[in-house]
């Protein structure tokens, strides 16, 4: 079967591409000419050069493919304007879905984000929990879901949505390297007690979940939360990273109160005026319980994450060292 992966030069997309090639799929990828395509040098993939906002390029890429894994997006770490998030994450999804209808694909797998729930006040959340985005990125990803489902309703396009959690592992540079480097300094401090939970997913597990969204039969129109094996307390996460770095566990703490106030104000600014205050997003790691219920994916997809947070951190830090980041 020929399948297309958009966003294949990104962290998750590159791992998904490798996995699908290894599983015997005939792979085509859509990549901008300016993207780093070195990840494909040892892979048998067909590269269609073009941007996700270029309808003609997308149509060429989708033509002849049975499945489309749509991962291309402006991420929460790119910090671009509202217009850019909308152009790529919403309009880009519309372009991909329109091309998929024209090509009569068997399934479009839209990779969304667990961030669509915003600040989680009653963990864990599941697929029935009402989304409440609190950033331009998460808002645009939810709008992308709406676009995809609208194409299913109006044009019969088979859609499956995968809401993925924060992902870590080798090649995770923009997402995790900053935190690991910060912990590697003597001045790192946890905000608050660190007893709140953070639910992450190791890259091989997340890719397995996305792949299952494409392979399991009879799930068109469904949405699945794809997260890791277990949530961990933030102080445990920090301790695991410190252990792999070979340094003592940072015990210094900063009072949570001022940061909680700032985070609440930044969220209020977003909801009232649509304005983001970037530090407010960073502080939420230490201030909220971010936990997902993946029982639906377990029951319907047979998705059972295998890699523990500790094992994943070992592999990620090892890769950082091998690449000279540490």
Buried (B, 14 or more C-beta within 10 A) or exposed (E): BEBBBBBBBBBBBBBBBBBBBEEEBBBBBBBBEEBEBEBBEEBEBEBBBBBBBBBEBBBBBBBEBBBBBBBBBBBBEEBBEEEBBBBBBBBBBBBBBBBBBEBEBBBBBBBBBBBBBBBBEEBBBBBEBEBBBBBBBBBBBBBBBEBBBBBBEEEEBBBBBBBBBBBBBBBBBEBBBEBBBBBBEEEBEBBBEBEBBBBBBBBBBBBBBBBBBBBBEEBBEBBBBBBBBEBBBBBBBBBBBBBBBEBEBBEEBEEBEEBBEBBEEBBEBBEEEEEBBEEBBEBBBBBBBBBBBBEBBBEBBEBEBEBBBBEBBBBBBEBBEEEEEB
